[in-house]
């Protein structure tokens, strides 16, 4: 093995740059060359082997000099996308890949360009690929593994919902940011004696809402896994408000939460993995509570603020450790694996694990579904993030 590639896909999170840097340093120390693929899977899809010069913007040769300081900032220097090369909409096919038969397809019809991706990897003389992403990005990593191309996956997502690992890069910083802003909002909520609704990212898993509410001592927490009754929630919050000497209440809610009998709030077109944008359930809930109680409200969606800025110490540590694991796996020719944490210990699992389930909150252990609150009574023998 002489050359490895590395890419980041899906939403950006703090910790990606420290992970990239650590992969580069460890790989170079082992005598390997590292090529960064820009814009995630889109970089490989849009790279034209017959026009290397015209496709050079999709590559970023990485070395110790140009990665020396990248760990000091958030995001990813390689940029990212939500492209799925196995399901490219007919309307999004790069011009050099378009064939006459593609023009006859509906623009939403999906076309598989995995053969092109494999051709590009061979053309670039990349012997193995390190992919950093959430379950969507890593699901295509599994596809390449099934095509016998050497890959190692590193899980990242602030939702912390990649199946097969207890921890994903970005989660700690997202919770830290959330706790900070929740507590800052107490200033206005208390000054105006209002109920504050704080909406947090979390499509399938409500862990960010649960843990952030627990650590910030929010009055109530609504999570993606448990549909809620707005009437009951409103009465709880009014009780919380009355019991607070400052006469305010504050709650968190996952963007993927639903009211009893309701549907998830989505908008826009589906991405390459079949997901529409989420967001707005917090505002809808805020309006419902105001209508029920007559209380003045504060609605705040933290959205991208949760994953902006540099990573905290924990995300730096996990990112660098995962990077070291990934390079070690490749050097030992153990491809088709994902780095992971299980009960506080670093380990690896088969890449196929990613697509074998969904990681969601352990509601029975950690959530009071009746009172809409975190329920953390006994942490004996539980891992750091409780499950």
Residue pairs with C-beta under 8 A, 6 or more apart in sequence:
1 32
1 127
1 128
1 330
1 331
1 333
2 32
2 33
2 125
2 127
3 32
3 33
3 34
3 35
3 124
3 125
3 126
3 127
4 23
4 27
4 32
4 33
4 34
4 35
4 126
4 127
4 128
4 129
4 130
4 330
5 34
5 35
5 36
5 37
5 121
5 124
5 126
5 128
5 129
5 130
6 20
6 23
6 24
6 34
6 35
6 36
6 37
6 62
6 78
6 129
6 130
6 131
6 132
7 36
7 37
7 38
7 40
7 41
7 43
7 44
7 78
7 129
7 130
7 131
7 132
8 16
8 20
8 40
8 76
8 78
8 79
8 80
8 131
8 132
8 133
8 137
8 156
9 40
9 41
9 80
9 81
9 82
9 83
9 131
9 132
9 133
9 134
9 136
9 137
9 140
10 40
10 80
10 82
10 133
10 134
10 136
10 137
10 156
10 157
11 80
11 134
11 157
11 158
11 307
12 74
12 75
12 76
12 80
12 307
13 74
13 156
13 157
13 158
13 169
13 170
13 173
13 174
13 307
13 311
13 315
14 74
14 75
14 170
14 173
14 174
14 307
14 308
14 309
14 310
14 311
14 312
14 315
15 156
15 169
15 170
15 173
15 311
15 315
15 316
15 318
15 319
16 74
16 75
16 76
16 78
16 132
16 156
16 169
16 170
16 319
17 70
17 71
17 72
17 73
17 74
17 75
17 76
17 77
18 70
18 71
18 311
18 315
18 316
18 319
18 320
18 323
19 132
19 154
19 156
19 169
19 319
19 320
19 322
19 323
20 36
20 62
20 67
20 70
20 76
20 77
20 78
20 132
20 323
21 67
21 68
21 70
21 71
21 323
22 71
22 319
22 320
22 323
22 324
23 34
23 130
23 323
23 326
23 327
24 34
24 62
24 63
24 64
24 67
25 64
25 67
26 323
26 324
26 327
26 328
27 33
27 34
27 327
27 330
28 34
28 63
28 64
30 327
30 331
32 327
32 330
33 61
34 61
34 62
34 63
35 59
35 60
35 61
35 62
35 124
35 126
36 59
36 60
36 61
36 62
36 77
36 78
37 43
37 44
37 58
37 59
37 60
37 78
37 129
38 57
38 58
38 59
38 60
38 78
38 79
39 46
39 58
39 78
39 79
39 80
39 81
39 83
40 78
40 79
40 80
40 81
40 82
40 83
40 133
40 137
41 81
41 83
41 84
41 85
41 117
41 137
41 140
42 81
42 83
43 58
43 59
43 81
44 58
44 85
44 117
44 120
44 121
45 83
45 85
45 88
45 94
45 113
45 116
45 117
46 55
46 58
46 94
47 55
47 58
47 59
47 120
47 124
48 54
48 55
48 94
48 96
49 55
49 119
49 120
49 123
50 96
51 96
52 123
59 124
60 66
60 77
60 78
67 77
70 77
71 316
72 310
73 310
74 173
74 307
74 308
74 309
74 310
74 311
82 136
82 271
82 272
82 273
83 272
84 136
84 140
84 272
84 273
85 112
85 113
85 114
85 116
85 117
85 140
86 112
86 113
86 114
86 140
86 143
87 110
87 111
87 112
87 272
87 273
88 110
88 111
88 112
88 113
88 272
89 107
89 108
89 109
89 110
89 111
89 272
90 102
90 105
90 106
90 107
90 108
90 109
90 110
90 111
91 107
91 108
93 102
93 111
93 113
97 113
97 116
102 111
105 111
114 143
114 144
114 147
117 144
118 144
118 147
118 149
121 129
121 149
127 150
128 149
128 150
128 151
128 152
128 330
128 335
129 141
129 144
129 149
129 150
129 151
129 152
130 151
130 152
130 154
130 326
130 327
130 330
131 137
131 138
131 140
131 141
131 151
131 152
131 153
131 154
132 153
132 154
132 156
132 169
133 141
133 153
133 154
133 155
133 156
133 157
134 155
134 156
134 157
134 159
134 161
134 162
134 168
135 157
135 161
135 162
135 163
135 354
135 355
136 272
136 273
136 275
138 153
138 155
138 162
138 338
138 351
138 354
139 273
139 354
139 355
141 151
141 153
141 351
141 354
142 153
142 351
142 352
142 354
142 355
144 151
145 151
145 335
145 336
145 351
145 352
150 330
150 333
150 335
150 336
151 335
151 336
151 351
152 326
152 329
152 330
152 335
152 336
152 337
152 338
152 339
152 351
153 337
153 338
153 339
153 351
153 354
154 169
154 322
154 323
154 326
154 338
154 339
155 162
155 164
155 165
155 167
155 168
155 169
155 322
155 338
155 339
155 340
155 354
156 162
156 168
156 169
156 170
156 319
157 168
157 169
157 170
157 171
158 168
158 170
158 171
158 173
158 174
158 201
158 208
158 306
158 307
159 168
159 171
159 201
159 202
159 203
159 204
159 205
159 207
159 208
160 167
160 168
160 171
160 205
160 207
160 208
160 359
160 385
161 168
161 202
161 203
161 204
161 205
161 207
161 358
161 359
161 360
162 168
162 338
162 354
162 359
163 353
163 354
163 355
163 356
163 357
163 358
163 359
164 338
164 340
164 349
164 353
164 354
164 356
164 357
164 359
165 338
165 339
165 340
165 341
165 342
165 349
165 359
166 340
166 341
166 342
166 343
166 344
166 383
166 385
166 387
167 318
167 340
167 341
167 385
169 311
169 315
169 318
169 319
169 322
170 307
170 311
170 315
171 207
171 208
171 315
171 385
172 311
172 312
172 314
172 315
172 318
173 307
173 309
173 311
173 312
173 314
173 315
174 201
174 208
174 306
174 307
175 208
175 211
175 212
175 215
176 312
177 302
177 305
177 306
177 307
177 308
177 309
178 198
178 200
178 208
178 212
178 216
178 252
178 302
178 306
179 212
179 215
179 216
181 198
181 300
181 302
181 305
182 198
182 212
182 213
182 216
182 218
182 250
182 252
183 216
185 196
185 198
185 250
185 298
185 300
186 196
186 248
186 250
188 194
188 196
188 298
189 195
189 196
189 248
189 249
189 250
189 298
190 246
190 247
190 248
192 248
192 296
192 298
193 241
193 246
193 247
193 248
193 296
194 248
194 295
194 296
194 297
194 298
195 237
195 238
195 241
195 248
195 249
195 250
195 251
195 286
195 289
195 293
195 295
195 296
195 297
195 298
196 248
196 249
196 250
196 251
196 297
196 298
196 299
196 300
197 251
197 253
197 282
197 283
197 285
197 286
197 289
197 297
197 298
197 299
197 300
198 218
198 250
198 251
198 252
198 253
198 282
198 300
198 301
198 302
199 252
199 253
199 254
199 255
199 279
199 281
199 282
199 283
199 299
199 300
199 301
199 302
199 303
200 208
200 209
200 212
200 252
200 253
200 254
200 255
200 302
200 306
201 208
201 254
201 255
201 302
201 303
201 306
201 307
202 208
202 209
202 223
202 224
202 254
202 255
202 256
203 224
203 254
203 255
203 256
203 275
203 278
204 224
204 256
204 358
204 360
205 224
205 225
205 254
205 256
205 358
205 359
205 360
205 361
206 221
206 222
206 223
206 224
206 225
206 226
206 254
206 256
206 257
206 360
206 361
207 223
207 361
207 385
208 254
208 306
209 221
209 222
209 223
209 224
209 252
209 253
209 254
209 257
210 221
210 223
210 361
210 366
210 367
210 374
211 374
211 385
211 386
212 218
212 221
212 252
213 220
213 221
213 251
213 252
213 373
213 374
214 221
214 374
214 376
216 252
218 250
218 251
218 252
219 236
219 237
219 240
219 249
219 250
219 251
219 373
220 233
220 236
220 237
220 240
220 249
220 251
220 252
220 371
220 372
220 373
221 251
221 252
221 253
221 367
221 372
221 373
221 374
222 228
222 233
222 251
222 252
222 253
222 254
222 257
222 285
222 372
223 254
223 257
223 361
223 363
223 367
224 254
224 255
224 256
224 257
224 258
224 360
224 361
225 360
225 361
225 363
225 367
226 363
226 367
226 369
226 372
227 257
227 258
227 259
227 260
227 261
227 262
228 257
228 258
228 259
228 260
228 372
229 259
229 260
230 259
230 285
230 288
230 289
230 292
231 292
232 372
233 251
233 285
233 289
233 372
234 288
234 289
234 292
234 293
235 293
236 371
236 372
237 249
237 251
237 289
237 293
237 295
238 249
238 293
238 295
240 249
241 247
241 248
241 249
241 295
251 372
253 281
253 282
253 285
254 281
255 265
255 278
255 279
255 281
255 282
255 301
256 264
256 278
256 281
257 264
257 281
257 285
258 264
258 281
259 285
259 288
264 278
264 281
265 278
265 279
265 280
265 281
265 284
266 276
266 277
266 278
267 276
267 277
267 279
267 280
268 276
268 277
269 276
270 276
279 301
279 303
282 299
282 300
282 301
283 299
283 301
286 297
286 298
286 299
287 297
289 295
289 297
290 296
290 297
311 319
318 341
321 339
321 346
322 339
322 346
325 339
325 346
325 348
326 339
329 335
329 337
329 339
329 348
334 348
336 350
336 351
336 352
337 348
337 349
337 350
337 351
338 348
338 349
338 350
338 351
338 353
338 354
339 346
339 348
340 346
340 347
340 348
340 349
341 347
342 383
343 383
344 383
344 384
361 367
361 387
362 386
362 387
363 369
365 375
365 386
365 387
366 374
366 375
366 376
366 386
366 387
367 373
367 374
367 375
368 374
368 375
376 386
379 386
